[in-house]
Amino acid sequence: MYYQILKAASDEIGWVWKGAGKQVRLERIYLPGREKMIQRILRDFPAVGKRPRKISGGLDRLMVDLCLGKERRVDLSLLNLSGLTKFSARVLKETLGIPRGKVCAYSGLAERAGFPRAARAVGSVMANNPFPLAIPCHRVIRADGTTGHFGGGADMKKRLLEREGIPFDAAGRVPPAYRVALGSPRRANGRS
């Protein structure tokens, strides 16, 4: 198991992964926080090597590009989703449907995932997203257009959205033209 920490503009991002070559799987992505990133990584993954190691396959460039707001996609097979509940995995997969340059309300994402009364639970999934940037939880906002919370802090969430071309009005809200519904809701059993 390995880790890497990089700067992307003014933000520091890190990740832990297993494997080598084309068999790399990300275990977790880290955003800035109150505790030093390396301390969080070593606490969460005690088996990680003590020295950073560059991830292969250009994935470091991909992660930096995502942090800079560029249009990039992450193949889900690169993410170790095995530790997620079915609910969390479903919500995070639906989050991938929010296009760059748009946002969706927690309630809208809950409805799209087939759980229309689960906006708070969706908020908890976003707060615990192990793969921020790769799964764009920063694109999920409150119904009133304000950003809500974010693992890297509210300022970082706003910067990420602005880098993707999303403006904010004088009250700090995303204008309605940048908010989307994700289409028809799915039933919780997986069928549309």
N, CA, C and O atoms as a DFTB+ gen file, in Angstrom:
768 C
 N C O
     1  1       0.858      -1.162       0.000
     2  2       0.000       0.000       0.000
     3  2       0.910       1.233       0.000
     4  3       1.950       1.261       0.658
     5  1       0.480       2.263      -0.768
     6  2       1.324       3.441      -0.952
     7  2       0.489       4.710      -0.826
     8  3      -0.741       4.662      -0.817
     9  1       1.180       5.848      -0.729
    10  2       0.493       7.133      -0.708
    11  2       1.286       8.150      -1.513
    12  3       2.474       7.979      -1.786
    13  1       0.580       9.219      -1.884
    14  2       1.198      10.344      -2.579
    15  2       0.440      11.607      -2.187
    16  3      -0.779      11.579      -2.017
    17  1       1.156      12.700      -2.048
    18  2       0.561      14.002      -1.738
    19  2       1.084      14.996      -2.766
    20  3       2.289      15.077      -3.004
    21  1       0.167      15.756      -3.376
    22  2       0.538      16.749      -4.383
    23  2      -0.168      18.065      -4.133
    24  3      -1.195      18.116      -3.455
    25  1       0.388      19.123      -4.684
    26  2      -0.253      20.431      -4.692
    27  2      -0.994      20.592      -6.004
    28  3      -0.487      20.223      -7.063
    29  1      -2.202      21.145      -5.931
    30  2      -2.988      21.492      -7.113
    31  2      -3.457      22.918      -6.882
    32  3      -4.395      23.162      -6.123
    33  1      -2.796      23.855      -7.542
    34  2      -3.014      25.288      -7.286
    35  2      -2.709      25.527      -5.810
    36  3      -1.605      25.220      -5.360
    37  1      -3.652      26.063      -5.050
    38  2      -3.405      26.351      -3.636
    39  2      -3.824      25.196      -2.720
    40  3      -3.718      25.306      -1.498
    41  1      -4.291      24.108      -3.297
    42  2      -4.810      22.997      -2.506
    43  2      -3.842      21.817      -2.492
    44  3      -3.144      21.551      -3.470
    45  1      -3.818      21.123      -1.371
    46  2      -3.030      19.902      -1.236
    47  2      -4.006      18.734      -1.275
    48  3      -5.011      18.732      -0.564
    49  1      -3.711      17.750      -2.100
    50  2      -4.542      16.553      -2.172
    51  2      -3.633      15.332      -2.055
    52  3      -2.464      15.368      -2.439
    53  1      -4.182      14.280      -1.530
    54  2      -3.405      13.061      -1.367
    55  2      -4.274      11.849      -1.618
    56  3      -5.500      11.952      -1.675
    57  1      -3.644      10.712      -1.765
    58  2      -4.382       9.477      -1.966
    59  2      -3.552       8.302      -1.515
    60  3      -2.324       8.364      -1.447
    61  1      -4.259       7.224      -1.206
    62  2      -3.654       5.952      -0.832
    63  2      -4.124       4.946      -1.855
    64  3      -5.288       4.959      -2.256
    65  1      -3.214       4.059      -2.289
    66  2      -3.579       3.048      -3.267
    67  2      -2.839       1.751      -3.032
    68  3      -1.837       1.697      -2.319
    69  1      -3.363       0.706      -3.652
    70  2      -2.740      -0.624      -3.662
    71  2      -2.463      -0.988      -5.107
    72  3      -3.078      -0.451      -6.028
    73  1      -1.537      -1.899      -5.291
    74  2      -1.280      -2.433      -6.618
    75  2      -0.146      -1.740      -7.322
    76  3       0.562      -0.905      -6.758
    77  1       0.005      -2.119      -8.591
    78  2       1.058      -1.549      -9.423
    79  2       0.628      -1.625     -10.878
    80  3      -0.228      -2.428     -11.247
    81  1       1.229      -0.785     -11.690
    82  2       0.925      -0.791     -13.119
    83  2      -0.536      -0.510     -13.382
    84  3      -1.105       0.431     -12.830
    85  1      -1.151      -1.335     -14.235
    86  2      -2.553      -1.142     -14.602
    87  2      -3.523      -1.684     -13.553
    88  3      -4.736      -1.538     -13.704
    89  1      -3.008      -2.302     -12.501
    90  2      -3.864      -2.891     -11.468
    91  2      -4.008      -2.001     -10.243
    92  3      -4.337      -2.500      -9.166
    93  1      -3.774      -0.706     -10.371
    94  2      -3.877       0.233      -9.257
    95  2      -5.334       0.418      -8.851
    96  3      -6.216       0.541      -9.700
    97  1      -5.576       0.436      -7.531
    98  2      -6.911       0.744      -6.992
    99  2      -6.754       1.755      -5.881
   100  3      -6.018       1.532      -4.920
   101  1      -7.455       2.874      -6.020
   102  2      -7.433       3.895      -4.985
   103  2      -8.243       3.413      -3.784
   104  3      -9.346       2.887      -3.928
   105  1      -7.675       3.603      -2.613
   106  2      -8.347       3.239      -1.368
   107  2      -9.048       4.448      -0.758
   108  3     -10.110       4.320      -0.150
   109  1      -8.437       5.634      -0.928
   110  2      -9.017       6.843      -0.366
   111  2      -8.313       8.053      -0.962
   112  3      -7.127       8.004      -1.287
   113  1      -9.070       9.144      -1.099
   114  2      -8.523      10.430      -1.527
   115  2      -8.678      11.392      -0.349
   116  3      -9.717      11.415       0.312
   117  1      -7.656      12.169      -0.099
   118  2      -7.638      13.109       1.022
   119  2      -7.622      14.551       0.534
   120  3      -6.928      14.894      -0.423
   121  1      -8.396      15.380       1.208
   122  2      -8.426      16.822       0.974
   123  2      -7.824      17.516       2.190
   124  3      -7.667      16.888       3.237
   125  1      -7.483      18.803       2.071
   126  2      -6.923      19.510       3.226
   127  2      -7.861      19.451       4.423
   128  3      -9.082      19.412       4.274
   129  1      -7.270      19.447       5.608
   130  2      -8.058      19.423       6.836
   131  2      -7.264      20.042       7.967
   132  3      -6.154      20.537       7.767
   133  1      -7.841      20.009       9.155
   134  2      -7.169      20.598      10.320
   135  2      -5.922      19.804      10.694
   136  3      -4.912      20.378      11.100
   137  1      -5.994      18.498      10.558
   138  2      -4.865      17.628      10.881
   139  2      -3.995      17.466       9.634
   140  3      -4.514      17.434       8.518
   141  1      -2.695      17.366       9.814
   142  2      -1.802      17.192       8.671
   143  2      -2.198      15.946       7.894
   144  3      -2.552      14.917       8.469
   145  1      -2.128      16.067       6.566
   146  2      -2.565      14.980       5.692
   147  2      -1.805      13.687       5.968
   148  3      -2.414      12.620       6.045
   149  1      -0.499      13.767       6.118
   150  2       0.283      12.551       6.338
   151  2      -0.132      11.869       7.639
   152  3      -0.131      10.640       7.712
   153  1      -0.486      12.640       8.665
   154  2      -0.941      12.048       9.925
   155  2      -2.259      11.309       9.735
   156  3      -2.449      10.223      10.284
   157  1      -3.170      11.894       8.959
   158  2      -4.456      11.225       8.691
   159  2      -4.239       9.945       7.900
   160  3      -4.858       8.921       8.188
   161  1      -3.360      10.000       6.903
   162  2      -3.085       8.818       6.085
   163  2      -2.518       7.698       6.946
   164  3      -2.984       6.561       6.867
   165  1      -1.520       8.007       7.764
   166  2      -0.898       6.974       8.603
   167  2      -1.853       6.444       9.663
   168  3      -1.770       5.274      10.036
   169  1      -2.757       7.284      10.153
   170  2      -3.761       6.825      11.118
   171  2      -4.752       5.874      10.446
   172  3      -5.087       4.824      10.996
   173  1      -5.220       6.254       9.243
   174  2      -6.224       5.449       8.550
   175  2      -5.642       4.191       7.913
   176  3      -6.328       3.175       7.798
   177  1      -4.379       4.260       7.500
   178  2      -3.736       3.142       6.800
   179  2      -2.352       2.891       7.402
   180  3      -1.343       3.269       6.807
   181  1      -2.294       2.253       8.584
   182  2      -1.007       2.034       9.237
   183  2      -0.028       1.193       8.400
   184  3       1.183       1.265       8.613
   185  1      -0.537       0.408       7.465
   186  2       0.328      -0.445       6.649
   187  2       0.964       0.293       5.476
   188  3       1.778      -0.284       4.754
   189  1       0.608       1.557       5.275
   190  2       1.143       2.304       4.148
   191  2       2.650       2.510       4.340
   192  3       3.128       2.642       5.467
   193  1       3.381       2.537       3.242
   194  2       4.814       2.809       3.308
   195  2       5.079       4.164       3.937
   196  3       4.276       5.084       3.780
   197  1       6.168       4.301       4.632
   198  2       6.487       5.552       5.331
   199  2       6.933       6.655       4.383
   200  3       6.919       7.826       4.761
   201  1       7.323       6.316       3.174
   202  2       7.739       7.317       2.194
   203  2       6.720       7.374       1.062
   204  3       6.195       6.343       0.641
   205  1       6.442       8.573       0.573
   206  2       5.493       8.679      -0.539
   207  2       6.045       8.002      -1.791
   208  3       7.255       7.861      -1.969
   209  1       5.125       7.594      -2.639
   210  2       5.502       6.949      -3.897
   211  2       4.570       7.461      -4.984
   212  3       3.359       7.544      -4.777
   213  1       5.122       7.800      -6.129
   214  2       4.338       8.310      -7.255
   215  2       3.443       7.200      -7.799
   216  3       3.898       6.088      -8.067
   217  1       2.174       7.522      -7.954
   218  2       1.220       6.565      -8.505
   219  2       1.463       6.435     -10.008
   220  3       1.873       7.396     -10.658
   221  1       1.219       5.284     -10.540
   222  2       1.492       5.036     -11.961
   223  2       0.300       5.371     -12.845
   224  3      -0.801       5.634     -12.360
   225  1       0.539       5.356     -14.133
   226  2      -0.539       5.497     -15.113
   227  2      -1.088       6.898     -15.293
   228  3      -2.157       7.061     -15.881
   229  1      -0.392       7.916     -14.806
   230  2      -0.869       9.284     -14.972
   231  2      -2.028       9.651     -14.071
   232  3      -2.667      10.683     -14.274
   233  1      -2.310       8.821     -13.074
   234  2      -3.436       9.111     -12.182
   235  2      -3.184      10.349     -11.335
   236  3      -4.134      11.019     -10.930
   237  1      -1.921      10.668     -11.060
   238  2      -1.643      11.884     -10.312
   239  2      -2.057      13.114     -11.122
   240  3      -2.614      14.059     -10.564
   241  1      -1.793      13.109     -12.415
   242  2      -2.196      14.229     -13.280
   243  2      -3.721      14.326     -13.353
   244  3      -4.281      15.422     -13.342
   245  1      -4.373      13.190     -13.427
   246  2      -5.837      13.147     -13.447
   247  2      -6.404      13.806     -12.192
   248  3      -7.323      14.619     -12.284
   249  1      -5.865      13.463     -11.021
   250  2      -6.376      14.014      -9.766
   251  2      -6.131      15.524      -9.688
   252  3      -7.002      16.273      -9.245
   253  1      -4.964      15.962     -10.112
   254  2      -4.678      17.401     -10.115
   255  2      -5.624      18.118     -11.074
   256  3      -6.160      19.176     -10.743
   257  1      -5.830      17.547     -12.259
   258  2      -6.761      18.148     -13.222
   259  2      -8.159      18.289     -12.641
   260  3      -8.806      19.318     -12.832
   261  1      -8.635      17.267     -11.933
   262  2      -9.956      17.340     -11.309
   263  2     -10.003      18.469     -10.287
   264  3     -10.992      19.198     -10.210
   265  1      -8.950      18.615      -9.512
   266  2      -8.890      19.682      -8.514
   267  2      -8.862      21.060      -9.183
   268  3      -9.341      22.039      -8.610
   269  1      -8.311      21.134     -10.371
   270  2      -8.235      22.402     -11.098
   271  2      -9.504      22.692     -11.891
   272  3      -9.593      23.718     -12.566
   273  1     -10.498      21.784     -11.811
   274  2     -11.783      22.012     -12.459
   275  2     -11.856      21.565     -13.906
   276  3     -12.804      21.908     -14.613
   277  1     -10.868      20.807     -14.355
   278  2     -10.874      20.354     -15.749
   279  2     -11.845      19.200     -15.940
   280  3     -12.145      18.454     -15.008
   281  1     -12.325      19.073     -17.158
   282  2     -13.274      18.009     -17.514
   283  2     -12.514      16.689     -17.626
   284  3     -11.828      16.447     -18.620
   285  1     -12.635      15.846     -16.620
   286  2     -11.985      14.533     -16.608
   287  2     -12.925      13.553     -15.922
   288  3     -13.749      13.951     -15.099
   289  1     -12.806      12.311     -16.250
   290  2     -13.611      11.249     -15.628
   291  2     -12.680      10.206     -15.033
   292  3     -11.590       9.958     -15.547
   293  1     -13.121       9.610     -13.957
   294  2     -12.371       8.538     -13.311
   295  2     -13.121       7.237     -13.541
   296  3     -14.324       7.156     -13.292
   297  1     -12.426       6.239     -14.005
   298  2     -12.998       4.911     -14.192
   299  2     -13.293       4.330     -12.802
   300  3     -12.389       4.223     -11.974
   301  1     -14.541       3.959     -12.546
   302  2     -14.919       3.432     -11.237
   303  2     -14.136       2.186     -10.848
   304  3     -14.009       1.890      -9.659
   305  1     -13.611       1.453     -11.816
   306  2     -12.841       0.262     -11.483
   307  2     -11.534       0.610     -10.775
   308  3     -10.889      -0.269     -10.204
   309  1     -11.138       1.885     -10.805
   310  2      -9.929       2.324     -10.099
   311  2     -10.192       2.602      -8.621
   312  3      -9.253       2.779      -7.845
   313  1     -11.461       2.642      -8.232
   314  2     -11.837       2.985      -6.867
   315  2     -12.269       1.742      -6.106
   316  3     -13.082       0.964      -6.605
   317  1     -11.747       1.549      -4.927
   318  2     -12.147       0.413      -4.101
   319  2     -13.425       0.792      -3.353
   320  3     -13.374       1.421      -2.297
   321  1     -14.553       0.406      -3.907
   322  2     -15.865       0.714      -3.333
   323  2     -16.347      -0.370      -2.375
   324  3     -17.454      -0.271      -1.846
   325  1     -15.543      -1.396      -2.143
   326  2     -15.990      -2.565      -1.384
   327  2     -16.366      -2.260       0.061
   328  3     -17.152      -3.005       0.646
   329  1     -15.841      -1.202       0.654
   330  2     -16.154      -0.881       2.037
   331  2     -17.416      -0.056       2.220
   332  3     -17.766       0.295       3.346
   333  1     -18.103       0.258       1.130
   334  2     -19.298       1.097       1.201
   335  2     -20.561       0.262       1.389
   336  3     -20.627      -0.887       0.952
   337  1     -21.560       0.849       2.043
   338  2     -22.862       0.202       2.096
   339  2     -23.491       0.290       0.703
   340  3     -23.046       1.079      -0.130
   341  1     -24.510      -0.509       0.456
   342  2     -25.199      -0.439      -0.840
   343  2     -25.794       0.948      -1.059
   344  3     -25.745       1.480      -2.168
   345  1     -26.352       1.531      -0.009
   346  2     -26.933       2.869      -0.103
   347  2     -25.853       3.889      -0.497
   348  3     -26.045       4.667      -1.431
   349  1     -24.738       3.882       0.207
   350  2     -23.660       4.829      -0.082
   351  2     -23.122       4.657      -1.495
   352  3     -22.909       5.637      -2.208
   353  1     -22.904       3.410      -1.897
   354  2     -22.391       3.161      -3.244
   355  2     -23.364       3.669      -4.297
   356  3     -22.947       4.268      -5.289
   357  1     -24.643       3.438      -4.092
   358  2     -25.650       3.896      -5.048
   359  2     -25.676       5.424      -5.153
   360  3     -25.712       5.978      -6.251
   361  1     -25.659       6.092      -4.001
   362  2     -25.683       7.553      -3.987
   363  2     -24.418       8.108      -4.653
   364  3     -24.501       9.042      -5.451
   365  1     -23.269       7.552      -4.336
   366  2     -22.024       8.040      -4.932
   367  2     -21.998       7.807      -6.439
   368  3     -21.507       8.652      -7.187
   369  1     -22.515       6.683      -6.887
   370  2     -22.578       6.433      -8.339
   371  2     -23.518       7.432      -9.012
   372  3     -23.233       7.888     -10.120
   373  1     -24.624       7.778      -8.372
   374  2     -25.545       8.768      -8.930
   375  2     -24.890      10.151      -8.976
   376  3     -25.189      10.954      -9.860
   377  1     -24.007      10.424      -8.033
   378  2     -23.300      11.707      -7.992
   379  2     -22.486      11.912      -9.273
   380  3     -22.302      13.042      -9.724
   381  1     -22.011      10.829      -9.843
   382  2     -21.245      10.919     -11.098
   383  2     -22.075      11.484     -12.245
   384  3     -21.524      11.944     -13.245
   385  1     -23.396      11.451     -12.104
   386  2     -24.284      11.977     -13.148
   387  2     -24.434      13.490     -13.139
   388  3     -25.071      14.052     -14.030
   389  1     -23.859      14.154     -12.151
   390  2     -23.933      15.617     -12.098
   391  2     -22.843      16.156     -13.026
   392  3     -21.658      15.955     -12.759
   393  1     -23.221      16.832     -14.103
   394  2     -22.208      17.291     -15.061
   395  2     -21.329      18.415     -14.515
   396  3     -21.744      19.184     -13.647
   397  1     -20.126      18.492     -15.033
   398  2     -19.217      19.588     -14.699
   399  2     -19.923      20.898     -15.042
   400  3     -20.567      20.999     -16.086
   401  1     -19.807      21.899     -14.172
   402  2     -20.442      23.194     -14.401
   403  2     -21.874      23.272     -13.908
   404  3     -22.555      24.273     -14.133
   405  1     -22.339      22.223     -13.237
   406  2     -23.697      22.185     -12.683
   407  2     -23.638      21.652     -11.262
   408  3     -22.655      21.032     -10.857
   409  1     -24.699      21.900     -10.513
   410  2     -24.837      21.376      -9.158
   411  2     -26.213      20.754      -9.000
   412  3     -27.105      20.981      -9.817
   413  1     -26.377      19.971      -7.948
   414  2     -27.649      19.325      -7.637
   415  2     -27.861      19.432      -6.134
   416  3     -26.902      19.385      -5.364
   417  1     -29.099      19.572      -5.719
   418  2     -29.421      19.624      -4.289
   419  2     -29.349      18.220      -3.696
   420  3     -29.552      17.225      -4.392
   421  1     -29.058      18.158      -2.402
   422  2     -29.041      16.879      -1.690
   423  2     -30.369      16.148      -1.903
   424  3     -30.391      14.938      -2.130
   425  1     -31.467      16.891      -1.828
   426  2     -32.786      16.277      -1.990
   427  2     -32.977      15.724      -3.400
   428  3     -33.575      14.662      -3.571
   429  1     -32.477      16.429      -4.402
   430  2     -32.570      15.950      -5.779
   431  2     -31.764      14.687      -5.998
   432  3     -32.195      13.779      -6.709
   433  1     -30.592      14.633      -5.385
   434  2     -29.756      13.438      -5.498
   435  2     -30.414      12.261      -4.781
   436  3     -30.364      11.129      -5.263
   437  1     -31.027      12.528      -3.633
   438  2     -31.733      11.471      -2.902
   439  2     -32.867      10.902      -3.749
   440  3     -33.057       9.688      -3.818
   441  1     -33.611      11.786      -4.384
   442  2     -34.712      11.337      -5.239
   443  2     -34.181      10.512      -6.405
   444  3     -34.721       9.448      -6.710
   445  1     -33.134      10.991      -7.055
   446  2     -32.557      10.293      -8.206
   447  2     -32.056       8.902      -7.810
   448  3     -32.152       7.958      -8.595
   449  1     -31.524       8.779      -6.596
   450  2     -31.011       7.488      -6.136
   451  2     -32.131       6.538      -5.710
   452  3     -31.886       5.369      -5.411
   453  1     -33.368       7.056      -5.687
   454  2     -34.497       6.190      -5.337
   455  2     -34.912       6.286      -3.884
   456  3     -35.673       5.450      -3.398
   457  1     -34.422       7.295      -3.187
   458  2     -34.720       7.476      -1.776
   459  2     -35.156       8.928      -1.533
   460  3     -34.412       9.697      -0.925
   461  1     -36.351       9.310      -2.000
   462  2     -36.761      10.715      -1.998
   463  2     -36.828      11.385      -0.628
   464  3     -36.829      12.614      -0.558
   465  1     -36.883      10.639       0.436
   466  2     -36.954      11.239       1.773
   467  2     -35.606      11.172       2.502
   468  3     -35.553      11.360       3.717
   469  1     -34.550      10.913       1.789
   470  2     -33.254      10.655       2.423
   471  2     -32.217      11.758       2.176
   472  3     -31.025      11.466       2.085
   473  1     -32.650      13.012       2.067
   474  2     -31.706      14.100       1.792
   475  2     -30.619      14.193       2.864
   476  3     -29.452      14.409       2.538
   477  1     -30.985      14.035       4.134
   478  2     -29.979      14.092       5.207
   479  2     -29.009      12.919       5.105
   480  3     -27.806      13.086       5.307
   481  1     -29.519      11.752       4.796
   482  2     -28.646      10.582       4.643
   483  2     -27.694      10.774       3.464
   484  3     -26.535      10.365       3.523
   485  1     -28.189      11.395       2.398
   486  2     -27.335      11.713       1.252
   487  2     -26.242      12.686       1.694
   488  3     -25.091      12.554       1.278
   489  1     -26.592      13.654       2.529
   490  2     -25.592      14.578       3.064
   491  2     -24.511      13.852       3.838
   492  3     -23.335      14.206       3.751
   493  1     -24.902      12.837       4.595
   494  2     -23.917      12.034       5.335
   495  2     -23.014      11.255       4.394
   496  3     -21.815      11.127       4.640
   497  1     -23.586      10.736       3.318
   498  2     -22.768      10.025       2.321
   499  2     -21.760      10.986       1.696
   500  3     -20.591      10.639       1.521
   501  1     -22.215      12.194       1.358
   502  2     -21.297      13.176       0.771
   503  2     -20.184      13.529       1.755
   504  3     -19.025      13.659       1.361
   505  1     -20.533      13.686       3.037
   506  2     -19.542      14.036       4.059
   507  2     -18.507      12.933       4.253
   508  3     -17.374      13.202       4.652
   509  1     -18.896      11.703       3.974
   510  2     -18.000      10.565       4.171
   511  2     -17.482       9.965       2.867
   512  3     -16.935       8.862       2.868
   513  1     -17.649      10.676       1.763
   514  2     -17.185      10.208       0.461
   515  2     -15.678       9.919       0.537
   516  3     -14.891      10.836       0.771
   517  1     -15.270       8.664       0.343
   518  2     -13.842       8.365       0.407
   519  2     -13.075       8.802      -0.844
   520  3     -11.847       8.725      -0.876
   521  1     -13.791       9.260      -1.868
   522  2     -13.151       9.613      -3.137
   523  2     -13.574      10.987      -3.650
   524  3     -14.028      11.109      -4.787
   525  1     -13.425      12.045      -2.803
   526  2     -13.781      13.378      -3.301
   527  2     -12.943      13.717      -4.523
   528  3     -11.835      13.203      -4.678
   529  1     -13.447      14.553      -5.366
   530  2     -12.892      14.926      -6.668
   531  2     -13.204      13.846      -7.691
   532  3     -13.813      14.143      -8.718
   533  1     -12.806      12.599      -7.445
   534  2     -13.109      11.515      -8.388
   535  2     -14.621      11.304      -8.465
   536  3     -15.173      11.134      -9.552
   537  1     -15.281      11.315      -7.323
   538  2     -16.741      11.311      -7.240
   539  2     -17.095      12.707      -6.745
   540  3     -16.881      13.012      -5.572
   541  1     -17.633      13.563      -7.618
   542  2     -17.716      15.008      -7.364
   543  2     -18.765      15.444      -6.342
   544  3     -19.751      16.091      -6.697
   545  1     -18.554      15.093      -5.088
   546  2     -19.487      15.475      -4.031
   547  2     -19.536      16.990      -3.841
   548  3     -20.486      17.506      -3.254
   549  1     -18.530      17.702      -4.326
   550  2     -18.558      19.171      -4.227
   551  2     -19.672      19.771      -5.080
   552  3     -20.024      20.936      -4.898
   553  1     -20.230      18.993      -6.006
   554  2     -21.317      19.473      -6.859
   555  2     -22.694      19.295      -6.211
   556  3     -23.709      19.600      -6.838
   557  1     -22.743      18.818      -4.990
   558  2     -24.009      18.624      -4.288
   559  2     -24.132      19.747      -3.252
   560  3     -23.260      19.929      -2.403
   561  1     -25.233      20.492      -3.344
   562  2     -25.425      21.677      -2.508
   563  2     -26.777      21.612      -1.796
   564  3     -27.569      20.693      -2.004
   565  1     -27.012      22.600      -0.966
   566  2     -28.300      22.713      -0.273
   567  2     -29.383      23.191      -1.249
   568  3     -29.084      23.793      -2.280
   569  1     -30.614      22.917      -0.910
   570  2     -31.741      23.291      -1.766
   571  2     -31.854      24.802      -1.948
   572  3     -32.401      25.262      -2.951
   573  1     -31.343      25.581      -0.991
   574  2     -31.421      27.041      -1.106
   575  2     -30.304      27.632      -1.977
   576  3     -30.223      28.850      -2.138
   577  1     -29.451      26.778      -2.535
   578  2     -28.387      27.243      -3.417
   579  2     -27.063      27.516      -2.728
   580  3     -26.074      27.806      -3.400
   581  1     -27.015      27.429      -1.389
   582  2     -25.746      27.598      -0.683
   583  2     -24.961      26.289      -0.753
   584  3     -25.525      25.224      -1.004
   585  1     -23.667      26.385      -0.530
   586  2     -22.815      25.220      -0.766
   587  2     -22.985      24.097       0.230
   588  3     -22.873      22.930      -0.144
   589  1     -23.248      24.406       1.473
   590  2     -23.253      23.353       2.483
   591  2     -21.818      23.024       2.860
   592  3     -20.894      23.756       2.506
   593  1     -21.635      21.938       3.570
   594  2     -20.311      21.572       4.077
   595  2     -19.516      20.787       3.041
   596  3     -20.047      20.355       2.018
   597  1     -18.218      20.613       3.337
   598  2     -17.327      19.880       2.433
   599  2     -16.103      19.443       3.223
   600  3     -15.624      20.168       4.095
   601  1     -15.603      18.262       2.914
   602  2     -14.447      17.715       3.619
   603  2     -13.212      18.591       3.566
   604  3     -12.438      18.619       4.523
   605  1     -13.010      19.299       2.483
   606  2     -11.862      20.196       2.361
   607  2     -12.164      21.609       2.817
   608  3     -11.330      22.502       2.671
   609  1     -13.357      21.821       3.371
   610  2     -13.768      23.146       3.837
   611  2     -14.649      23.851       2.828
   612  3     -14.584      23.580       1.629
   613  1     -15.471      24.758       3.325
   614  2     -16.412      25.490       2.470
   615  2     -15.697      26.334       1.418
   616  3     -16.177      26.457       0.291
   617  1     -14.546      26.921       1.779
   618  2     -13.804      27.731       0.803
   619  2     -13.310      26.884      -0.358
   620  3     -13.369      27.311      -1.511
   621  1     -12.818      25.674      -0.057
   622  2     -12.346      24.799      -1.124
   623  2     -13.506      24.378      -2.025
   624  3     -13.357      24.319      -3.246
   625  1     -14.666      24.084      -1.421
   626  2     -15.830      23.692      -2.214
   627  2     -16.194      24.813      -3.188
   628  3     -16.457      24.564      -4.365
   629  1     -16.204      26.029      -2.693
   630  2     -16.529      27.170      -3.548
   631  2     -15.482      27.321      -4.659
   632  3     -15.838      27.554      -5.814
   633  1     -14.186      27.190      -4.315
   634  2     -13.124      27.276      -5.333
   635  2     -13.286      26.207      -6.410
   636  3     -13.143      26.492      -7.599
   637  1     -13.586      24.971      -5.990
   638  2     -13.772      23.881      -6.964
   639  2     -14.922      24.201      -7.913
   640  3     -14.801      24.021      -9.125
   641  1     -16.035      24.673      -7.362
   642  2     -17.184      25.006      -8.203
   643  2     -16.863      26.164      -9.142
   644  3     -17.232      26.128     -10.315
   645  1     -16.183      27.185      -8.641
   646  2     -15.812      28.317      -9.496
   647  2     -14.857      27.877     -10.602
   648  3     -14.954      28.362     -11.729
   649  1     -13.940      26.969     -10.296
   650  2     -13.019      26.451     -11.320
   651  2     -13.766      25.703     -12.417
   652  3     -13.287      25.599     -13.546
   653  1     -14.944      25.184     -12.077
   654  2     -15.770      24.482     -13.060
   655  2     -16.730      25.436     -13.770
   656  3     -17.562      25.002     -14.567
   657  1     -16.618      26.726     -13.483
   658  2     -17.433      27.721     -14.171
   659  2     -18.738      28.071     -13.493
   660  3     -19.597      28.698     -14.112
   661  1     -18.914      27.688     -12.247
   662  2     -20.147      27.973     -11.526
   663  2     -19.983      29.280     -10.753
   664  3     -19.097      29.390      -9.906
   665  1     -20.833      30.274     -11.040
   666  2     -20.747      31.548     -10.313
   667  2     -21.572      31.505      -9.029
   668  3     -22.365      30.591      -8.807
   669  1     -21.365      32.504      -8.206
   670  2     -22.150      32.678      -6.986
   671  2     -22.727      34.082      -7.006
   672  3     -22.072      35.021      -7.458
   673  1     -23.972      34.230      -6.509
   674  2     -24.566      35.562      -6.439
   675  2     -24.050      36.281      -5.194
   676  3     -23.240      35.731      -4.448
   677  1     -24.514      37.497      -4.974
   678  2     -24.045      38.315      -3.855
   679  2     -24.333      37.675      -2.500
   680  3     -23.640      37.959      -1.523
   681  1     -25.339      36.822      -2.431
   682  2     -25.698      36.143      -1.183
   683  2     -24.943      34.823      -1.007
   684  3     -25.173      34.104      -0.034
   685  1     -24.035      34.497      -1.950
   686  2     -23.250      33.263      -1.846
   687  2     -23.992      32.028      -2.313
   688  3     -23.663      30.914      -1.906
   689  1     -24.992      32.213      -3.165
   690  2     -25.781      31.084      -3.677
   691  2     -25.460      30.830      -5.146
   692  3     -25.100      31.740      -5.893
   693  1     -25.600      29.578      -5.533
   694  2     -25.468      29.216      -6.940
   695  2     -26.768      29.614      -7.634
   696  3     -27.843      29.213      -7.186
   697  1     -26.699      30.395      -8.717
   698  2     -27.918      30.790      -9.431
   699  2     -28.681      29.569      -9.961
   700  3     -28.069      28.562     -10.320
   701  1     -30.008      29.659     -10.010
   702  2     -30.829      28.524     -10.460
   703  2     -30.419      27.947     -11.824
   704  3     -30.586      26.748     -12.047
   705  1     -29.896      28.759     -12.727
   706  2     -29.513      28.267     -14.057
   707  2     -28.408      27.206     -13.996
   708  3     -28.203      26.472     -14.962
   709  1     -27.706      27.122     -12.882
   710  2     -26.605      26.163     -12.745
   711  2     -26.991      24.942     -11.927
   712  3     -26.161      24.070     -11.669
   713  1     -28.253      24.884     -11.521
   714  2     -28.743      23.750     -10.738
   715  2     -29.482      22.797     -11.665
   716  3     -30.225      23.228     -12.546
   717  1     -29.278      21.515     -11.466
   718  2     -29.918      20.521     -12.322
   719  2     -30.663      19.480     -11.504
   720  3     -30.340      19.204     -10.348
   721  1     -31.659      18.921     -12.144
   722  2     -32.278      17.697     -11.654
   723  2     -31.591      16.596     -12.446
   724  3     -31.200      16.813     -13.593
   725  1     -31.443      15.456     -11.870
   726  2     -30.680      14.398     -12.536
   727  2     -31.527      13.479     -13.393
   728  3     -31.066      12.405     -13.781
   729  1     -32.734      13.866     -13.693
   730  2     -33.572      12.997     -14.508
   731  2     -34.545      12.228     -13.652
   732  3     -34.732      12.530     -12.473
   733  1     -35.157      11.246     -14.246
   734  2     -36.190      10.510     -13.541
   735  2     -35.606       9.715     -12.378
   736  3     -34.521       9.144     -12.480
   737  1     -36.344       9.690     -11.277
   738  2     -35.843       8.944     -10.136
   739  2     -35.854       7.453     -10.399
   740  3     -36.628       6.956     -11.217
   741  1     -34.990       6.750      -9.700
   742  2     -34.940       5.299      -9.771
   743  2     -35.546       4.742      -8.491
   744  3     -35.469       5.352      -7.424
   745  1     -36.136       3.593      -8.626
   746  2     -36.663       2.946      -7.437
   747  2     -35.517       2.317      -6.673
   748  3     -34.504       1.940      -7.261
   749  1     -35.674       2.202      -5.366
   750  2     -34.619       1.683      -4.513
   751  2     -34.184       0.275      -4.899
   752  3     -33.075      -0.135      -4.560
   753  1     -35.028      -0.471      -5.598
   754  2     -34.645      -1.828      -5.992
   755  2     -33.789      -1.849      -7.247
   756  3     -33.411      -2.919      -7.723
   757  1     -33.476      -0.655      -7.797
   758  2     -32.556      -0.579      -8.924
   759  2     -33.204      -0.448     -10.277
   760  3     -32.506      -0.185     -11.256
   761  1     -34.526      -0.621     -10.381
   762  2     -35.185      -0.493     -11.681
   763  2     -35.755       0.895     -11.857
   764  3     -36.204       1.510     -10.890
   765  1     -35.744       1.397     -13.086
   766  2     -36.316       2.729     -13.364
   767  2     -37.776       2.606     -13.686
   768  3     -38.437       3.610     -13.949
